[in-house]
Amino acid sequence: MKLVKLCLPLVLMSALAGLTYAEETPVEQEGESSSVVDRMKAIDGVNPKSWGIRNNCIAVSRIRGINFRDDQSAIVDVGRGKEVLLRLKSECNGIKIEGYMYKPRGIRLCARYDYLTLLRSRRICHIASFEPYLVVEEPENEETQP
């Protein structure tokens, strides 16, 4: 029991030291531009829970809108300026034109279990995954080249 009491303060101190280290490390200074490759590497560290994705599901109450980009992927607005990439298992021809409806089994829309149904043809399109959606763009140069 004494060993546990002695270890607990050490664990807390090391956790606090890790937090202060993380706070002190600069992510990116203003005025500095990072390369596209560096920003793409930073995407690997994104926590899906920050986008409302838990166990590959999104709470229906967070969904503000779903906009299909093509027949297999859509951007889901989950509020607070965040978007999620929804991918279907296979192409679902006509989903942009026909429209769709979804009826989750509970209060969450889950990949691999739930699906979208096309309104006119009643075809079923299964959801494959949800991923945080981040735009990686090359920063514009302030200097214009002649």
C-alpha positions in Angstrom: 0.0 0.0 0.0 2.9 2.4 0.8 4.4 1.6 -2.6 1.2 2.8 -4.3 1.1 6.0 -2.2 4.6 6.7 -3.2 4.2 6.0 -6.9 1.0 8.1 -7.3 2.8 11.4 -6.7 5.5 10.5 -9.1 3.0 9.6 -11.8 1.2 12.9 -11.3 4.4 14.9 -11.4 5.5 13.2 -14.6 2.1 13.8 -16.2 2.3 17.5 -15.2 5.8 17.8 -16.5 4.6 16.3 -19.8 1.8 18.8 -20.0 4.1 21.8 -19.4 6.4 20.4 -22.1 3.6 20.1 -24.6 2.4 23.6 -23.8 5.9 25.1 -24.3 6.6 23.4 -27.6 5.6 25.8 -30.4 3.3 24.4 -33.0 3.8 27.1 -35.5 4.9 30.7 -35.1 2.9 33.4 -36.8 4.6 34.4 -40.0 6.2 31.0 -40.4 5.0 28.9 -43.2 5.3 25.1 -43.0 5.4 22.9 -46.1 2.5 20.9 -47.2 4.4 17.7 -46.3 4.9 18.9 -42.7 1.2 19.7 -42.4 0.2 16.3 -43.9 2.4 14.6 -41.2 0.6 16.6 -38.6 -2.7 15.1 -39.7 -1.6 11.7 -38.4 -1.8 13.2 -34.9 -5.5 14.3 -35.2 -7.8 13.0 -32.6 -11.1 11.9 -34.2 -12.9 12.4 -30.8 -12.4 16.2 -31.3 -14.6 15.9 -34.4 -17.3 13.9 -32.6 -16.2 10.5 -34.0 -16.3 7.8 -31.4 -16.0 4.1 -32.3 -16.5 5.1 -36.0 -19.9 6.7 -35.1 -21.2 10.3 -35.0 -24.1 11.5 -32.8 -27.1 12.4 -35.0 -27.5 15.6 -33.0 -24.1 16.8 -34.2 -24.9 16.4 -37.9 -25.7 19.8 -39.4 -25.6 18.8 -43.0 -24.2 16.2 -45.5 -22.9 17.3 -48.9 -21.8 14.7 -51.3 -18.7 15.6 -53.4 -19.0 12.5 -55.6 -20.7 9.1 -55.6 -18.6 7.7 -52.8 -17.6 10.5 -50.5 -19.4 13.3 -48.6 -18.5 16.1 -46.2 -20.5 16.1 -43.0 -20.8 19.4 -41.1 -20.6 18.5 -37.4 -20.7 22.1 -36.1 -18.0 24.3 -34.4 -16.3 24.7 -37.8 -15.4 21.1 -38.1 -16.2 18.7 -40.9 -16.0 14.9 -41.2 -15.3 12.9 -44.4 -17.9 10.2 -44.9 -16.9 7.4 -47.3 -19.3 4.8 -48.7 -18.3 1.1 -49.2 -18.7 1.5 -53.0 -19.9 4.0 -55.5 -23.5 4.9 -55.1 -24.5 6.3 -58.5 -27.0 9.2 -58.4 -26.8 10.0 -54.6 -26.1 13.7 -55.4 -29.0 13.9 -57.9 -31.7 11.7 -56.3 -31.2 12.6 -52.7 -31.1 10.2 -49.8 -32.4 9.6 -46.3 -30.8 7.9 -43.3 -32.4 6.2 -40.4 -29.9 5.3 -37.7 -30.6 2.4 -35.4 -30.1 4.6 -32.3 -28.9 8.1 -31.6 -25.7 7.6 -33.6 -24.9 7.2 -37.3 -22.3 4.4 -37.5 -20.0 3.2 -40.2 -20.2 -0.5 -41.2 -23.8 -0.7 -39.6 -25.9 2.1 -40.9 -26.6 3.1 -44.5 -28.2 5.8 -46.7 -31.2 5.0 -48.9 -31.7 6.7 -52.2 -35.1 8.4 -52.4 -36.2 7.5 -55.9 -34.6 4.1 -56.6 -34.6 2.9 -52.9 -31.1 1.6 -53.4 -29.0 1.1 -50.2 -25.6 2.7 -49.8 -23.5 1.4 -46.9 -21.3 3.7 -44.9 -17.7 2.6 -44.8 -16.0 5.1 -42.5 -15.9 8.6 -40.9 -12.6 10.5 -40.8 -11.8 14.1 -39.7 -11.7 16.3 -42.8 -8.8 18.8 -43.0 -8.0 20.9 -45.9 -4.3 21.0 -46.8 -3.5 23.9 -49.0 -0.3 25.6 -50.1 -0.1 29.0 -48.4 -0.3 31.9 -50.8 2.9 33.9 -51.2 2.5 37.6 -50.4 5.1 38.4 -53.0 3.8 38.2 -56.6 6.3 37.0 -59.2 6.6 39.0 -62.4 
